[in-house]
Amino acid sequence: ITYTLAITNDGPSAATGVSVADPTPAGLVFQATAGDCTTAFPCALGTLVPGATRTITATYQVPPGYAAPDPVVNTATVSATSAESTLTNNAASAATSLGPPSADLALAKTGPATVVPGDRVTYTITVTNTGPSTATAVSVADPTPVGLAFVSTAGACATTFPCALGALAPGESRVIQATFQVPGGYQLPDPIVNAATVTAATPDPNPADNTASAETGVGADLALTKSATPSPAVAGSVLEFTLVSTNLGGRIADNLAITDAVPTGTTFVSAGMSDGQTCGTLPAVGGTGT
């Protein structure tokens, strides 16, 4: 809260040793003065000639949990070492009513770019109170994405959702890690979309940043086996290697490439796919190429 004080000498003589007092209202915190005073109160203004006016602005911080007195009453007084003809106008007050508390909660969410069916995926949720008031009864909801299974939470929450975080002071952040199981054979939806929302009992002036999402693509889980015929190999004869690639994951594996270095001491003869298969794509879940 910033108050403006105007000190005027109504005459007829010069006022000497002019001083202004403005005690900090109960429960508030003094911040600064500006204008014709840049120190803490009392402010020494020196001499004011008749008709002269000096102006001071005084700023106070209202703590996040402030509740009373309401309204805030700020009273300032002026005095001088010279005699005054009228003292009844040497004090003035201003009353400021309290509005409702307000806390802008913001939620951010991050997660991995891809996950393979059968693995777990962990998302990080960060809740921040950007103020100006303390947020009370803060709660975070994070519904389990379709097709996944909830595993656990960690960090600022160790229960299932919704997570009760209690009160967050202005500038304070809480971090939650949420882990979900992606079943083997999972295919859709792809990408996985995980959205979380934060709410509080304290009014939020900007609810647009209370929800955030993270997307995770579903990857293919590829496996490769290799065998040789004959075994052991016979010098001077043909040695054939059989490579079998399998897609254990939940989506088609496109642009598949297999690298097989020619063994030292041998000469490459040929390579090909069996059973008329084409190289480059494996169907989801169990697709193989030989």
Residue pairs with C-beta under 8 A, 6 or more apart in sequence:
1 28
1 59
1 60
1 62
1 72
1 74
1 96
2 57
2 58
2 59
2 60
3 22
3 57
3 58
3 59
3 60
3 74
3 76
3 94
4 55
4 56
4 57
5 20
5 22
5 55
5 56
5 57
5 58
5 76
5 92
6 53
6 54
6 55
7 18
7 20
7 36
7 45
7 48
7 53
7 54
7 55
7 56
7 78
8 48
8 51
8 52
8 53
9 15
9 18
9 48
9 49
9 50
9 51
9 52
9 53
10 50
10 51
10 86
11 50
11 51
12 50
13 50
13 82
14 47
14 48
14 49
14 50
14 82
15 47
15 48
15 80
15 82
15 84
16 46
16 47
16 80
16 81
16 82
17 44
17 46
17 47
17 80
17 81
17 82
18 44
18 45
18 46
18 47
18 48
18 54
18 78
18 79
18 80
19 42
19 43
19 44
19 45
19 78
19 79
19 80
20 37
20 41
20 42
20 43
20 45
20 56
20 76
20 77
20 78
21 41
21 42
21 76
21 77
21 78
21 79
22 41
22 43
22 56
22 58
22 74
22 75
22 76
22 77
23 41
23 75
24 30
24 60
25 60
25 69
25 72
25 73
25 74
26 69
27 62
27 63
27 66
27 68
27 69
27 72
28 60
28 61
28 62
28 63
28 66
28 72
29 60
29 61
29 63
30 40
30 41
30 58
30 60
30 61
31 59
31 60
31 61
32 38
32 58
32 59
33 39
33 40
33 41
33 43
33 56
33 57
33 58
33 59
34 56
34 57
34 59
35 54
35 55
35 56
35 57
36 43
36 45
36 54
36 55
36 56
37 43
37 45
37 54
37 56
41 58
43 56
45 54
48 54
48 80
58 74
58 76
60 74
62 72
62 98
64 101
64 131
64 132
64 133
64 134
64 169
64 170
65 133
65 134
66 98
67 98
70 97
70 98
71 95
71 96
71 97
71 98
72 95
72 96
72 97
72 98
73 93
73 94
73 95
73 96
74 93
74 94
74 95
74 96
75 91
75 92
75 93
76 91
76 92
76 93
77 90
77 91
78 90
78 91
79 90
84 90
100 203
101 133
101 134
101 202
101 203
102 132
102 133
102 202
102 203
102 204
102 205
103 129
103 130
103 131
103 132
103 133
103 134
103 135
103 168
103 170
103 200
103 202
103 203
103 204
104 129
104 130
104 131
104 204
104 205
104 206
104 209
105 127
105 128
105 129
105 130
105 135
105 138
105 168
105 198
105 199
105 200
105 204
105 209
105 210
106 127
106 128
106 130
106 206
106 209
106 210
107 125
107 126
107 127
107 128
107 140
107 196
107 197
107 198
107 209
107 210
107 211
107 212
108 125
108 126
108 128
108 212
109 123
109 124
109 125
109 126
109 194
109 195
109 196
109 212
109 213
109 214
110 123
110 124
110 214
111 121
111 122
111 123
111 124
111 194
111 214
111 215
111 216
112 121
112 122
112 216
113 216
113 217
114 216
114 217
114 218
114 219
115 121
115 182
115 192
115 216
115 217
115 218
115 219
116 182
116 218
116 219
116 220
116 221
116 249
116 250
117 182
117 183
117 184
117 185
117 186
117 187
117 218
117 221
117 248
117 249
117 250
117 285
118 182
118 183
118 184
118 221
118 248
118 249
119 182
120 151
120 179
120 180
120 181
120 182
121 148
121 179
121 180
121 182
121 192
121 194
121 216
122 177
122 178
122 179
122 180
123 142
123 177
123 178
123 179
123 180
123 194
123 196
123 214
124 175
124 176
124 177
125 140
125 142
125 175
125 176
125 177
125 178
125 196
125 212
126 173
126 174
126 175
126 176
127 138
127 140
127 156
127 165
127 168
127 173
127 174
127 175
127 176
127 198
128 168
128 171
128 172
128 173
129 135
129 138
129 168
129 169
129 170
129 171
129 172
129 173
130 170
130 171
131 170
131 171
132 170
133 170
133 202
134 167
134 168
134 169
134 170
134 202
135 167
135 168
135 200
135 201
135 202
135 204
136 166
136 167
136 200
136 201
136 202
137 164
137 166
137 167
137 200
137 201
137 202
138 164
138 165
138 166
138 167
138 168
138 174
138 198
138 199
138 200
139 162
139 163
139 164
139 165
139 198
139 199
139 200
140 157
140 161
140 162
140 163
140 165
140 176
140 196
140 197
140 198
141 161
141 162
141 196
141 197
141 198
141 199
142 161
142 162
142 163
142 176
142 178
142 194
142 195
142 196
142 197
143 161
143 195
144 150
144 180
145 180
145 189
145 192
145 193
145 194
146 189
147 182
147 183
147 186
147 188
147 189
147 192
148 180
148 181
148 182
148 183
148 186
148 192
149 180
149 181
149 183
150 160
150 161
150 178
150 180
150 181
151 179
151 180
151 181
152 178
152 179
153 159
153 160
153 161
153 163
153 176
153 177
153 178
153 179
154 176
154 177
154 179
155 174
155 175
155 176
155 177
156 163
156 165
156 174
156 175
156 176
157 163
157 164
157 165
157 176
161 178
163 176
165 174
168 174
168 200
178 194
178 196
180 194
182 192
182 218
182 250
184 248
184 250
185 250
185 285
186 218
186 250
187 218
187 250
187 251
187 284
187 285
190 217
190 218
190 250
190 251
191 215
191 216
191 217
191 218
192 215
192 216
192 217
192 218
193 213
193 214
193 215
194 213
194 214
194 215
194 216
195 211
195 212
195 213
196 211
196 212
196 213
197 210
197 211
198 210
198 211
199 210
204 210
218 249
218 250
218 251
219 249
219 251
220 247
220 248
220 249
220 250
220 251
220 252
220 253
220 282
220 284
221 247
221 248
221 249
221 250
222 245
222 246
222 247
222 248
222 249
222 253
222 256
222 282
223 245
223 246
223 247
223 248
224 243
224 244
224 245
224 246
224 258
225 243
225 244
225 246
226 241
226 242
226 243
226 244
227 241
227 242
228 239
228 240
228 241
228 242
229 239
229 240
229 242
230 237
230 239
233 239
238 269
239 266
241 260
242 290
243 258
243 260
243 290
244 288
244 289
244 290
245 256
245 258
245 282
245 288
245 289
245 290
246 282
246 286
246 287
246 288
247 253
247 282
247 283
247 284
247 285
247 286
247 287
247 288
248 285
248 286
249 284
249 285
250 284
250 285
251 284
252 281
252 282
252 283
252 284
252 287
253 281
253 282
253 284
253 287
254 280
254 281
255 280
255 281
256 279
256 280
256 281
256 282
256 289
257 280
258 279
260 271
262 268
273 279
273 289
273 290
274 290
275 290
277 289
277 290
279 289
282 288
282 289
